[in-house]
Structure formats: structure tokens, C-alpha cells
Amino acid sequence: MKRSGLSDFGLDYFSLIGRKFQERESKIRERTICFKTCSKCGETKLISKFSLDKRNPDGRTNICKACRVLEAEKYYYKNKGRRELK
Ligand SMILES: [Zn+2]
């Protein structure tokens, strides 16, 4: 007789979680394409270079991560400068 125990339970549990995760992943992949053109720098980059954005129909932001970082820095220094002027 096969020993039933934690290892069996563990395997079932993790395969279930894995399946759920794969389902979710494939759903995300269905919506996304491999490449996307950044609306800021106009460069076509890998989809992984774009942050996730649930509000966007393709699930990614229109601006690449690099541009978002630049934007955030610009915003930061702009605000910092403004604050210092006051
Ligand atoms: Zn960009």
C-alpha cells in the first residue's frame, strides 16, 4: 500500500497552485504581445521593459520603465526646485 502523507498532499497542493499560476500567466500572455513601442522615446522594446498596468488593455504601460524613471526623476527635481524657490 502506498503511504499517504504530507508529501502527497504537498505535491497536490503545489501542482494546484502551479496550475492556477500557469492559468493566470497564460491569460496575461494572451493579452500581451512580445514587443511594445514606447510612446515617450518611440523605441520598440521587449514587453518586460514596460511596467504592468491593469488599466491598460494590453496590461502594460505605454511608457517604458527607463522613461518612467526619467520622468519620475524630472518630477522629483522639478518639485524639489520649486520647493527650494519658495
Ligand atoms: Zn521609452
PDB file of the backbone (N, CA, C, O) and the ligand in Angstrom, with CONECT records:
HET     ZN  A 101       1
ATOM      1  N   MET A   1       0.834  -1.213   0.000  1.00  0.00           N
ATOM      2  CA  MET A   1       0.000   0.000   0.000  1.00  0.00           C
ATOM      3  C   MET A   1       0.864   1.257   0.000  1.00  0.00           C
ATOM      4  O   MET A   1       1.885   1.345   0.682  1.00  0.00           O
ATOM      5  N   LYS A   2       0.436   2.172  -0.751  1.00  0.00           N
ATOM      6  CA  LYS A   2       1.183   3.427  -0.842  1.00  0.00           C
ATOM      7  C   LYS A   2       0.967   4.255   0.419  1.00  0.00           C
ATOM      8  O   LYS A   2      -0.142   4.379   0.938  1.00  0.00           O
ATOM      9  N   ARG A   3       2.051   4.798   0.874  1.00  0.00           N
ATOM     10  CA  ARG A   3       1.962   5.621   2.072  1.00  0.00           C
ATOM     11  C   ARG A   3       1.347   6.981   1.724  1.00  0.00           C
ATOM     12  O   ARG A   3       1.873   7.720   0.892  1.00  0.00           O
ATOM     13  N   SER A   4       0.276   7.279   2.348  1.00  0.00           N
ATOM     14  CA  SER A   4      -0.285   8.617   2.121  1.00  0.00           C
ATOM     15  C   SER A   4       0.241   9.541   3.209  1.00  0.00           C
ATOM     16  O   SER A   4       0.278   9.180   4.385  1.00  0.00           O
ATOM     17  N   GLY A   5       0.624  10.667   2.822  1.00  0.00           N
ATOM     18  CA  GLY A   5       1.217  11.547   3.826  1.00  0.00           C
ATOM     19  C   GLY A   5       1.350  12.973   3.343  1.00  0.00           C
ATOM     20  O   GLY A   5       0.694  13.408   2.396  1.00  0.00           O
ATOM     21  N   LEU A   6       2.200  13.662   4.013  1.00  0.00           N
ATOM     22  CA  LEU A   6       2.379  15.080   3.722  1.00  0.00           C
ATOM     23  C   LEU A   6       2.961  15.332   2.335  1.00  0.00           C
ATOM     24  O   LEU A   6       2.646  16.325   1.679  1.00  0.00           O
ATOM     25  N   SER A   7       3.838  14.388   1.897  1.00  0.00           N
ATOM     26  CA  SER A   7       4.466  14.599   0.597  1.00  0.00           C
ATOM     27  C   SER A   7       3.431  14.559  -0.533  1.00  0.00           C
ATOM     28  O   SER A   7       3.496  15.344  -1.479  1.00  0.00           O
ATOM     29  N   ASP A   8       2.475  13.629  -0.417  1.00  0.00           N
ATOM     30  CA  ASP A   8       1.409  13.567  -1.417  1.00  0.00           C
ATOM     31  C   ASP A   8       0.563  14.832  -1.385  1.00  0.00           C
ATOM     32  O   ASP A   8       0.241  15.424  -2.416  1.00  0.00           O
ATOM     33  N   PHE A   9       0.230  15.208  -0.212  1.00  0.00           N
ATOM     34  CA  PHE A   9      -0.577  16.419  -0.037  1.00  0.00           C
ATOM     35  C   PHE A   9       0.168  17.633  -0.596  1.00  0.00           C
ATOM     36  O   PHE A   9      -0.392  18.475  -1.297  1.00  0.00           O
ATOM     37  N   GLY A  10       1.460  17.681  -0.252  1.00  0.00           N
ATOM     38  CA  GLY A  10       2.290  18.788  -0.715  1.00  0.00           C
ATOM     39  C   GLY A  10       2.336  18.867  -2.224  1.00  0.00           C
ATOM     40  O   GLY A  10       2.202  19.943  -2.808  1.00  0.00           O
ATOM     41  N   LEU A  11       2.525  17.716  -2.853  1.00  0.00           N
ATOM     42  CA  LEU A  11       2.599  17.689  -4.314  1.00  0.00           C
ATOM     43  C   LEU A  11       1.290  18.159  -4.940  1.00  0.00           C
ATOM     44  O   LEU A  11       1.278  18.972  -5.864  1.00  0.00           O
ATOM     45  N   ASP A  12       0.193  17.630  -4.415  1.00  0.00           N
ATOM     46  CA  ASP A  12      -1.113  18.042  -4.928  1.00  0.00           C
ATOM     47  C   ASP A  12      -1.328  19.534  -4.745  1.00  0.00           C
ATOM     48  O   ASP A  12      -1.800  20.241  -5.636  1.00  0.00           O
ATOM     49  N   TYR A  13      -0.968  19.972  -3.577  1.00  0.00           N
ATOM     50  CA  TYR A  13      -1.157  21.373  -3.241  1.00  0.00           C
ATOM     51  C   TYR A  13      -0.365  22.263  -4.198  1.00  0.00           C
ATOM     52  O   TYR A  13      -0.879  23.240  -4.741  1.00  0.00           O
ATOM     53  N   PHE A  14       0.910  21.889  -4.386  1.00  0.00           N
ATOM     54  CA  PHE A  14       1.750  22.739  -5.224  1.00  0.00           C
ATOM     55  C   PHE A  14       1.406  22.639  -6.704  1.00  0.00           C
ATOM     56  O   PHE A  14       1.543  23.608  -7.450  1.00  0.00           O
ATOM     57  N   SER A  15       0.955  21.451  -7.126  1.00  0.00           N
ATOM     58  CA  SER A  15       0.567  21.333  -8.530  1.00  0.00           C
ATOM     59  C   SER A  15      -0.698  22.145  -8.802  1.00  0.00           C
ATOM     60  O   SER A  15      -0.880  22.699  -9.886  1.00  0.00           O
ATOM     61  N   LEU A  16      -1.552  22.200  -7.808  1.00  0.00           N
ATOM     62  CA  LEU A  16      -2.762  23.011  -7.918  1.00  0.00           C
ATOM     63  C   LEU A  16      -2.414  24.485  -8.005  1.00  0.00           C
ATOM     64  O   LEU A  16      -2.925  25.217  -8.853  1.00  0.00           O
ATOM     65  N   ILE A  17      -1.534  24.903  -7.113  1.00  0.00           N
ATOM     66  CA  ILE A  17      -1.088  26.298  -7.116  1.00  0.00           C
ATOM     67  C   ILE A  17      -0.392  26.605  -8.443  1.00  0.00           C
ATOM     68  O   ILE A  17      -0.607  27.653  -9.052  1.00  0.00           O
ATOM     69  N   GLY A  18       0.450  25.658  -8.872  1.00  0.00           N
ATOM     70  CA  GLY A  18       1.186  25.833 -10.122  1.00  0.00           C
ATOM     71  C   GLY A  18       0.246  25.975 -11.304  1.00  0.00           C
ATOM     72  O   GLY A  18       0.448  26.816 -12.181  1.00  0.00           O
ATOM     73  N   ARG A  19      -0.785  25.143 -11.317  1.00  0.00           N
ATOM     74  CA  ARG A  19      -1.754  25.201 -12.419  1.00  0.00           C
ATOM     75  C   ARG A  19      -2.480  26.539 -12.426  1.00  0.00           C
ATOM     76  O   ARG A  19      -2.676  27.158 -13.472  1.00  0.00           O
ATOM     77  N   LYS A  20      -2.869  26.962 -11.242  1.00  0.00           N
ATOM     78  CA  LYS A  20      -3.568  28.250 -11.118  1.00  0.00           C
ATOM     79  C   LYS A  20      -2.669  29.381 -11.615  1.00  0.00           C
ATOM     80  O   LYS A  20      -3.104  30.295 -12.315  1.00  0.00           O
ATOM     81  N   PHE A  21      -1.412  29.282 -11.230  1.00  0.00           N
ATOM     82  CA  PHE A  21      -0.454  30.308 -11.612  1.00  0.00           C
ATOM     83  C   PHE A  21      -0.260  30.317 -13.122  1.00  0.00           C
ATOM     84  O   PHE A  21      -0.210  31.375 -13.749  1.00  0.00           O
ATOM     85  N   GLN A  22      -0.149  29.100 -13.705  1.00  0.00           N
ATOM     86  CA  GLN A  22       0.026  28.986 -15.156  1.00  0.00           C
ATOM     87  C   GLN A  22      -1.181  29.528 -15.906  1.00  0.00           C
ATOM     88  O   GLN A  22      -1.041  30.189 -16.935  1.00  0.00           O
ATOM     89  N   GLU A  23      -2.360  29.243 -15.384  1.00  0.00           N
ATOM     90  CA  GLU A  23      -3.588  29.756 -15.997  1.00  0.00           C
ATOM     91  C   GLU A  23      -3.567  31.276 -16.026  1.00  0.00           C
ATOM     92  O   GLU A  23      -3.885  31.918 -17.027  1.00  0.00           O
ATOM     93  N   ARG A  24      -3.183  31.815 -14.890  1.00  0.00           N
ATOM     94  CA  ARG A  24      -3.131  33.275 -14.784  1.00  0.00           C
ATOM     95  C   ARG A  24      -2.095  33.840 -15.740  1.00  0.00           C
ATOM     96  O   ARG A  24      -2.340  34.827 -16.435  1.00  0.00           O
ATOM     97  N   GLU A  25      -0.917  33.189 -15.764  1.00  0.00           N
ATOM     98  CA  GLU A  25       0.168  33.628 -16.630  1.00  0.00           C
ATOM     99  C   GLU A  25      -0.238  33.595 -18.101  1.00  0.00           C
ATOM    100  O   GLU A  25       0.039  34.526 -18.857  1.00  0.00           O
ATOM    101  N   SER A  26      -0.906  32.493 -18.497  1.00  0.00           N
ATOM    102  CA  SER A  26      -1.289  32.371 -19.905  1.00  0.00           C
ATOM    103  C   SER A  26      -2.348  33.403 -20.264  1.00  0.00           C
ATOM    104  O   SER A  26      -2.402  33.882 -21.397  1.00  0.00           O
ATOM    105  N   LYS A  27      -3.184  33.740 -19.296  1.00  0.00           N
ATOM    106  CA  LYS A  27      -4.186  34.774 -19.538  1.00  0.00           C
ATOM    107  C   LYS A  27      -3.513  36.114 -19.753  1.00  0.00           C
ATOM    108  O   LYS A  27      -3.905  36.895 -20.620  1.00  0.00           O
ATOM    109  N   ILE A  28      -2.494  36.365 -18.948  1.00  0.00           N
ATOM    110  CA  ILE A  28      -1.750  37.616 -19.093  1.00  0.00           C
ATOM    111  C   ILE A  28      -1.051  37.621 -20.446  1.00  0.00           C
ATOM    112  O   ILE A  28      -1.052  38.625 -21.157  1.00  0.00           O
ATOM    113  N   ARG A  29      -0.448  36.471 -20.792  1.00  0.00           N
ATOM    114  CA  ARG A  29       0.292  36.369 -22.049  1.00  0.00           C
ATOM    115  C   ARG A  29      -0.618  36.553 -23.266  1.00  0.00           C
ATOM    116  O   ARG A  29      -0.209  37.107 -24.286  1.00  0.00           O
ATOM    117  N   GLU A  30      -1.852  36.078 -23.137  1.00  0.00           N
ATOM    118  CA  GLU A  30      -2.803  36.244 -24.233  1.00  0.00           C
ATOM    119  C   GLU A  30      -3.017  37.722 -24.550  1.00  0.00           C
ATOM    120  O   GLU A  30      -3.143  38.127 -25.706  1.00  0.00           O
ATOM    121  N   ARG A  31      -3.050  38.489 -23.502  1.00  0.00           N
ATOM    122  CA  ARG A  31      -3.332  39.916 -23.659  1.00  0.00           C
ATOM    123  C   ARG A  31      -2.108  40.699 -24.111  1.00  0.00           C
ATOM    124  O   ARG A  31      -2.229  41.768 -24.710  1.00  0.00           O
ATOM    125  N   THR A  32      -0.936  40.164 -23.822  1.00  0.00           N
ATOM    126  CA  THR A  32       0.267  40.923 -24.116  1.00  0.00           C
ATOM    127  C   THR A  32       0.978  40.409 -25.352  1.00  0.00           C
ATOM    128  O   THR A  32       0.919  39.225 -25.684  1.00  0.00           O
ATOM    129  N   ILE A  33       1.650  41.326 -26.021  1.00  0.00           N
ATOM    130  CA  ILE A  33       2.486  40.962 -27.144  1.00  0.00           C
ATOM    131  C   ILE A  33       3.930  41.006 -26.678  1.00  0.00           C
ATOM    132  O   ILE A  33       4.213  41.522 -25.597  1.00  0.00           O
ATOM    133  N   CYS A  34       4.842  40.477 -27.469  1.00  0.00           N
ATOM    134  CA  CYS A  34       6.236  40.401 -27.026  1.00  0.00           C
ATOM    135  C   CYS A  34       6.928  41.761 -27.014  1.00  0.00           C
ATOM    136  O   CYS A  34       7.792  42.025 -26.178  1.00  0.00           O
ATOM    137  N   PHE A  35       6.541  42.600 -27.934  1.00  0.00           N
ATOM    138  CA  PHE A  35       7.186  43.910 -28.028  1.00  0.00           C
ATOM    139  C   PHE A  35       6.169  45.034 -27.988  1.00  0.00           C
ATOM    140  O   PHE A  35       5.004  44.870 -28.350  1.00  0.00           O
ATOM    141  N   LYS A  36       6.648  46.172 -27.539  1.00  0.00           N
ATOM    142  CA  LYS A  36       5.771  47.332 -27.474  1.00  0.00           C
ATOM    143  C   LYS A  36       6.596  48.579 -27.765  1.00  0.00           C
ATOM    144  O   LYS A  36       7.774  48.665 -27.417  1.00  0.00           O
ATOM    145  N   THR A  37       5.948  49.541 -28.411  1.00  0.00           N
ATOM    146  CA  THR A  37       6.646  50.778 -28.720  1.00  0.00           C
ATOM    147  C   THR A  37       6.335  51.814 -27.661  1.00  0.00           C
ATOM    148  O   THR A  37       5.172  52.099 -27.373  1.00  0.00           O
ATOM    149  N   CYS A  38       7.377  52.371 -27.090  1.00  0.00           N
ATOM    150  CA  CYS A  38       7.229  53.373 -26.045  1.00  0.00           C
ATOM    151  C   CYS A  38       6.695  54.668 -26.649  1.00  0.00           C
ATOM    152  O   CYS A  38       7.198  55.143 -27.666  1.00  0.00           O
ATOM    153  N   SER A  39       5.680  55.228 -26.016  1.00  0.00           N
ATOM    154  CA  SER A  39       5.086  56.458 -26.544  1.00  0.00           C
ATOM    155  C   SER A  39       5.937  57.682 -26.197  1.00  0.00           C
ATOM    156  O   SER A  39       5.690  58.783 -26.688  1.00  0.00           O
ATOM    157  N   LYS A  40       6.931  57.473 -25.355  1.00  0.00           N
ATOM    158  CA  LYS A  40       7.791  58.584 -24.932  1.00  0.00           C
ATOM    159  C   LYS A  40       9.044  58.677 -25.814  1.00  0.00           C
ATOM    160  O   LYS A  40       9.296  59.707 -26.439  1.00  0.00           O
ATOM    161  N   CYS A  41       9.821  57.595 -25.856  1.00  0.00           N
ATOM    162  CA  CYS A  41      11.066  57.619 -26.626  1.00  0.00           C
ATOM    163  C   CYS A  41      10.893  57.033 -28.024  1.00  0.00           C
ATOM    164  O   CYS A  41      11.786  57.153 -28.863  1.00  0.00           O
ATOM    165  N   GLY A  42       9.734  56.393 -28.279  1.00  0.00           N
ATOM    166  CA  GLY A  42       9.439  55.857 -29.605  1.00  0.00           C
ATOM    167  C   GLY A  42      10.187  54.587 -29.942  1.00  0.00           C
ATOM    168  O   GLY A  42      10.127  54.114 -31.077  1.00  0.00           O
ATOM    169  N   GLU A  43      10.893  54.026 -28.973  1.00  0.00           N
ATOM    170  CA  GLU A  43      11.656  52.801 -29.204  1.00  0.00           C
ATOM    171  C   GLU A  43      10.783  51.578 -28.980  1.00  0.00           C
ATOM    172  O   GLU A  43       9.952  51.547 -28.072  1.00  0.00           O
ATOM    173  N   THR A  44      10.987  50.564 -29.828  1.00  0.00           N
ATOM    174  CA  THR A  44      10.272  49.312 -29.633  1.00  0.00           C
ATOM    175  C   THR A  44      11.119  48.414 -28.755  1.00  0.00           C
ATOM    176  O   THR A  44      12.241  48.047 -29.104  1.00  0.00           O
ATOM    177  N   LYS A  45      10.558  48.070 -27.609  1.00  0.00           N
ATOM    178  CA  LYS A  45      11.312  47.278 -26.631  1.00  0.00           C
ATOM    179  C   LYS A  45      10.530  46.035 -26.238  1.00  0.00           C
ATOM    180  O   LYS A  45       9.338  45.912 -26.518  1.00  0.00           O
ATOM    181  N   LEU A  46      11.232  45.118 -25.583  1.00  0.00           N
ATOM    182  CA  LEU A  46      10.580  43.922 -25.044  1.00  0.00           C
ATOM    183  C   LEU A  46       9.500  44.335 -24.054  1.00  0.00           C
ATOM    184  O   LEU A  46       9.646  45.311 -23.319  1.00  0.00           O
ATOM    185  N   ILE A  47       8.419  43.574 -24.053  1.00  0.00           N
ATOM    186  CA  ILE A  47       7.279  43.884 -23.192  1.00  0.00           C
ATOM    187  C   ILE A  47       7.687  43.942 -21.714  1.00  0.00           C
ATOM    188  O   ILE A  47       7.067  44.645 -20.916  1.00  0.00           O
ATOM    189  N   SER A  48       8.735  43.195 -21.366  1.00  0.00           N
ATOM    190  CA  SER A  48       9.203  43.184 -19.966  1.00  0.00           C
ATOM    191  C   SER A  48       9.810  44.526 -19.559  1.00  0.00           C
ATOM    192  O   SER A  48      10.006  44.794 -18.374  1.00  0.00           O
ATOM    193  N   LYS A  49      10.103  45.362 -20.552  1.00  0.00           N
ATOM    194  CA  LYS A  49      10.665  46.686 -20.256  1.00  0.00           C
ATOM    195  C   LYS A  49       9.576  47.688 -19.906  1.00  0.00           C
ATOM    196  O   LYS A  49       9.849  48.848 -19.597  1.00  0.00           O
ATOM    197  N   PHE A  50       8.332  47.212 -19.963  1.00  0.00           N
ATOM    198  CA  PHE A  50       7.211  48.070 -19.615  1.00  0.00           C
ATOM    199  C   PHE A  50       6.572  47.573 -18.317  1.00  0.00           C
ATOM    200  O   PHE A  50       6.409  46.369 -18.118  1.00  0.00           O
ATOM    201  N   SER A  51       6.220  48.493 -17.453  1.00  0.00           N
ATOM    202  CA  SER A  51       5.616  48.118 -16.177  1.00  0.00           C
ATOM    203  C   SER A  51       4.190  47.619 -16.390  1.00  0.00           C
ATOM    204  O   SER A  51       3.526  47.976 -17.363  1.00  0.00           O
ATOM    205  N   LEU A  52       3.742  46.792 -15.466  1.00  0.00           N
ATOM    206  CA  LEU A  52       2.372  46.283 -15.521  1.00  0.00           C
ATOM    207  C   LEU A  52       1.392  47.415 -15.202  1.00  0.00           C
ATOM    208  O   LEU A  52       1.609  48.216 -14.293  1.00  0.00           O
ATOM    209  N   ASP A  53       0.320  47.452 -15.974  1.00  0.00           N
ATOM    210  CA  ASP A  53      -0.711  48.451 -15.754  1.00  0.00           C
ATOM    211  C   ASP A  53      -2.074  47.839 -16.051  1.00  0.00           C
ATOM    212  O   ASP A  53      -2.445  47.622 -17.205  1.00  0.00           O
ATOM    213  N   LYS A  54      -2.805  47.571 -14.981  1.00  0.00           N
ATOM    214  CA  LYS A  54      -4.108  46.906 -15.137  1.00  0.00           C
ATOM    215  C   LYS A  54      -5.111  47.755 -15.907  1.00  0.00           C
ATOM    216  O   LYS A  54      -6.022  47.226 -16.544  1.00  0.00           O
ATOM    217  N   ARG A  55      -4.943  49.061 -15.847  1.00  0.00           N
ATOM    218  CA  ARG A  55      -5.891  49.957 -16.519  1.00  0.00           C
ATOM    219  C   ARG A  55      -5.718  49.922 -18.032  1.00  0.00           C
ATOM    220  O   ARG A  55      -6.627  50.267 -18.786  1.00  0.00           O
ATOM    221  N   ASN A  56      -4.525  49.496 -18.459  1.00  0.00           N
ATOM    222  CA  ASN A  56      -4.244  49.446 -19.894  1.00  0.00           C
ATOM    223  C   ASN A  56      -4.772  48.142 -20.490  1.00  0.00           C
ATOM    224  O   ASN A  56      -4.586  47.080 -19.897  1.00  0.00           O
ATOM    225  N   PRO A  57      -5.430  48.203 -21.659  1.00  0.00           N
ATOM    226  CA  PRO A  57      -5.987  46.975 -22.250  1.00  0.00           C
ATOM    227  C   PRO A  57      -4.965  45.867 -22.489  1.00  0.00           C
ATOM    228  O   PRO A  57      -5.312  44.690 -22.391  1.00  0.00           O
ATOM    229  N   ASP A  58      -3.731  46.206 -22.796  1.00  0.00           N
ATOM    230  CA  ASP A  58      -2.722  45.163 -23.012  1.00  0.00           C
ATOM    231  C   ASP A  58      -1.950  44.814 -21.741  1.00  0.00           C
ATOM    232  O   ASP A  58      -1.036  43.990 -21.761  1.00  0.00           O
ATOM    233  N   GLY A  59      -2.333  45.453 -20.640  1.00  0.00           N
ATOM    234  CA  GLY A  59      -1.745  45.106 -19.347  1.00  0.00           C
ATOM    235  C   GLY A  59      -0.401  45.723 -19.050  1.00  0.00           C
ATOM    236  O   GLY A  59       0.222  45.420 -18.032  1.00  0.00           O
ATOM    237  N   ARG A  60       0.049  46.592 -19.944  1.00  0.00           N
ATOM    238  CA  ARG A  60       1.354  47.258 -19.727  1.00  0.00           C
ATOM    239  C   ARG A  60       1.223  48.757 -19.963  1.00  0.00           C
ATOM    240  O   ARG A  60       0.332  49.222 -20.674  1.00  0.00           O
ATOM    241  N   THR A  61       2.129  49.492 -19.350  1.00  0.00           N
ATOM    242  CA  THR A  61       2.117  50.939 -19.531  1.00  0.00           C
ATOM    243  C   THR A  61       2.566  51.292 -20.946  1.00  0.00           C
ATOM    244  O   THR A  61       3.240  50.501 -21.606  1.00  0.00           O
ATOM    245  N   ASN A  62       2.190  52.483 -21.406  1.00  0.00           N
ATOM    246  CA  ASN A  62       2.581  52.919 -22.749  1.00  0.00           C
ATOM    247  C   ASN A  62       3.995  53.488 -22.771  1.00  0.00           C
ATOM    248  O   ASN A  62       4.601  53.657 -23.829  1.00  0.00           O
ATOM    249  N   ILE A  63       4.501  53.779 -21.579  1.00  0.00           N
ATOM    250  CA  ILE A  63       5.848  54.346 -21.474  1.00  0.00           C
ATOM    251  C   ILE A  63       6.769  53.305 -20.837  1.00  0.00           C
ATOM    252  O   ILE A  63       6.407  52.677 -19.843  1.00  0.00           O
ATOM    253  N   CYS A  64       7.960  53.125 -21.411  1.00  0.00           N
ATOM    254  CA  CYS A  64       8.881  52.114 -20.917  1.00  0.00           C
ATOM    255  C   CYS A  64       9.416  52.484 -19.526  1.00  0.00           C
ATOM    256  O   CYS A  64       9.326  53.631 -19.088  1.00  0.00           O
ATOM    257  N   LYS A  65       9.971  51.482 -18.857  1.00  0.00           N
ATOM    258  CA  LYS A  65      10.474  51.671 -17.492  1.00  0.00           C
ATOM    259  C   LYS A  65      11.548  52.753 -17.434  1.00  0.00           C
ATOM    260  O   LYS A  65      11.578  53.568 -16.512  1.00  0.00           O
ATOM    261  N   ALA A  66      12.426  52.746 -18.430  1.00  0.00           N
ATOM    262  CA  ALA A  66      13.526  53.715 -18.463  1.00  0.00           C
ATOM    263  C   ALA A  66      12.984  55.139 -18.530  1.00  0.00           C
ATOM    264  O   ALA A  66      13.475  56.035 -17.843  1.00  0.00           O
ATOM    265  N   CYS A  67      11.960  55.338 -19.370  1.00  0.00           N
ATOM    266  CA  CYS A  67      11.362  56.665 -19.497  1.00  0.00           C
ATOM    267  C   CYS A  67      10.606  57.049 -18.233  1.00  0.00           C
ATOM    268  O   CYS A  67      10.592  58.213 -17.834  1.00  0.00           O
ATOM    269  N   ARG A  68       9.982  56.062 -17.613  1.00  0.00           N
ATOM    270  CA  ARG A  68       9.240  56.328 -16.380  1.00  0.00           C
ATOM    271  C   ARG A  68      10.192  56.778 -15.278  1.00  0.00           C
ATOM    272  O   ARG A  68       9.867  57.665 -14.488  1.00  0.00           O
ATOM    273  N   VAL A  69      11.360  56.164 -15.232  1.00  0.00           N
ATOM    274  CA  VAL A  69      12.367  56.538 -14.238  1.00  0.00           C
ATOM    275  C   VAL A  69      12.810  57.970 -14.492  1.00  0.00           C
ATOM    276  O   VAL A  69      12.924  58.770 -13.564  1.00  0.00           O
ATOM    277  N   LEU A  70      13.060  58.286 -15.767  1.00  0.00           N
ATOM    278  CA  LEU A  70      13.475  59.639 -16.122  1.00  0.00           C
ATOM    279  C   LEU A  70      12.395  60.655 -15.757  1.00  0.00           C
ATOM    280  O   LEU A  70      12.680  61.722 -15.213  1.00  0.00           O
ATOM    281  N   GLU A  71      11.158  60.300 -16.068  1.00  0.00           N
ATOM    282  CA  GLU A  71      10.017  61.165 -15.750  1.00  0.00           C
ATOM    283  C   GLU A  71       9.918  61.406 -14.252  1.00  0.00           C
ATOM    284  O   GLU A  71       9.712  62.533 -13.801  1.00  0.00           O
ATOM    285  N   ALA A  72      10.069  60.319 -13.485  1.00  0.00           N
ATOM    286  CA  ALA A  72       9.982  60.402 -12.029  1.00  0.00           C
ATOM    287  C   ALA A  72      11.092  61.287 -11.480  1.00  0.00           C
ATOM    288  O   ALA A  72      10.874  62.069 -10.555  1.00  0.00           O
ATOM    289  N   GLU A  73      12.283  61.159 -12.055  1.00  0.00           N
ATOM    290  CA  GLU A  73      13.419  61.975 -11.619  1.00  0.00           C
ATOM    291  C   GLU A  73      13.185  63.439 -11.947  1.00  0.00           C
ATOM    292  O   GLU A  73      13.442  64.325 -11.133  1.00  0.00           O
ATOM    293  N   LYS A  74      12.693  63.675 -13.152  1.00  0.00           N
ATOM    294  CA  LYS A  74      12.399  65.042 -13.588  1.00  0.00           C
ATOM    295  C   LYS A  74      11.368  65.683 -12.660  1.00  0.00           C
ATOM    296  O   LYS A  74      11.508  66.828 -12.230  1.00  0.00           O
ATOM    297  N   TYR A  75      10.336  64.905 -12.371  1.00  0.00           N
ATOM    298  CA  TYR A  75       9.251  65.359 -11.497  1.00  0.00           C
ATOM    299  C   TYR A  75       9.789  65.679 -10.114  1.00  0.00           C
ATOM    300  O   TYR A  75       9.425  66.680  -9.497  1.00  0.00           O
ATOM    301  N   TYR A  76      10.674  64.794  -9.642  1.00  0.00           N
ATOM    302  CA  TYR A  76      11.254  64.949  -8.318  1.00  0.00           C
ATOM    303  C   TYR A  76      12.076  66.231  -8.233  1.00  0.00           C
ATOM    304  O   TYR A  76      11.927  67.020  -7.301  1.00  0.00           O
ATOM    305  N   TYR A  77      12.949  66.424  -9.227  1.00  0.00           N
ATOM    306  CA  TYR A  77      13.823  67.597  -9.193  1.00  0.00           C
ATOM    307  C   TYR A  77      13.061  68.888  -9.438  1.00  0.00           C
ATOM    308  O   TYR A  77      13.397  69.943  -8.901  1.00  0.00           O
ATOM    309  N   LYS A  78      12.016  68.778 -10.272  1.00  0.00           N
ATOM    310  CA  LYS A  78      11.173  69.934 -10.553  1.00  0.00           C
ATOM    311  C   LYS A  78      10.492  70.390  -9.265  1.00  0.00           C
ATOM    312  O   LYS A  78      10.485  71.574  -8.928  1.00  0.00           O
ATOM    313  N   ASN A  79       9.919  69.416  -8.557  1.00  0.00           N
ATOM    314  CA  ASN A  79       9.232  69.721  -7.317  1.00  0.00           C
ATOM    315  C   ASN A  79      10.184  70.196  -6.230  1.00  0.00           C
ATOM    316  O   ASN A  79       9.876  71.086  -5.437  1.00  0.00           O
ATOM    317  N   LYS A  80      11.356  69.560  -6.227  1.00  0.00           N
ATOM    318  CA  LYS A  80      12.371  69.908  -5.243  1.00  0.00           C
ATOM    319  C   LYS A  80      12.812  71.344  -5.483  1.00  0.00           C
ATOM    320  O   LYS A  80      12.940  72.135  -4.548  1.00  0.00           O
ATOM    321  N   GLY A  81      13.042  71.671  -6.760  1.00  0.00           N
ATOM    322  CA  GLY A  81      13.463  73.009  -7.146  1.00  0.00           C
ATOM    323  C   GLY A  81      12.418  74.043  -6.771  1.00  0.00           C
ATOM    324  O   GLY A  81      12.724  75.123  -6.264  1.00  0.00           O
ATOM    325  N   ARG A  82      11.160  73.669  -7.041  1.00  0.00           N
ATOM    326  CA  ARG A  82      10.054  74.561  -6.740  1.00  0.00           C
ATOM    327  C   ARG A  82       9.965  74.846  -5.245  1.00  0.00           C
ATOM    328  O   ARG A  82       9.719  75.967  -4.799  1.00  0.00           O
ATOM    329  N   ARG A  83      10.182  73.753  -4.489  1.00  0.00           N
ATOM    330  CA  ARG A  83      10.090  73.876  -3.047  1.00  0.00           C
ATOM    331  C   ARG A  83      11.215  74.760  -2.512  1.00  0.00           C
ATOM    332  O   ARG A  83      11.026  75.530  -1.571  1.00  0.00           O
ATOM    333  N   GLU A  84      12.394  74.632  -3.136  1.00  0.00           N
ATOM    334  CA  GLU A  84      13.540  75.411  -2.674  1.00  0.00           C
ATOM    335  C   GLU A  84      13.387  76.892  -2.999  1.00  0.00           C
ATOM    336  O   GLU A  84      13.888  77.752  -2.274  1.00  0.00           O
ATOM    337  N   LEU A  85      12.687  77.183  -4.102  1.00  0.00           N
ATOM    338  CA  LEU A  85      12.477  78.565  -4.508  1.00  0.00           C
ATOM    339  C   LEU A  85      11.553  79.317  -3.560  1.00  0.00           C
ATOM    340  O   LEU A  85      11.664  80.528  -3.371  1.00  0.00           O
ATOM    341  N   LYS A  86      10.649  78.561  -2.979  1.00  0.00           N
ATOM    342  CA  LYS A  86       9.646  79.183  -2.108  1.00  0.00           C
ATOM    343  C   LYS A  86      10.241  79.701  -0.803  1.00  0.00           C
ATOM    344  O   LYS A  86       9.519  80.249   0.030  1.00  0.00           O
TER     345      LYS A  86
HETATM  346 ZN    ZN A 101      10.795  54.944 -23.531  1.00  0.00          ZN2+
END
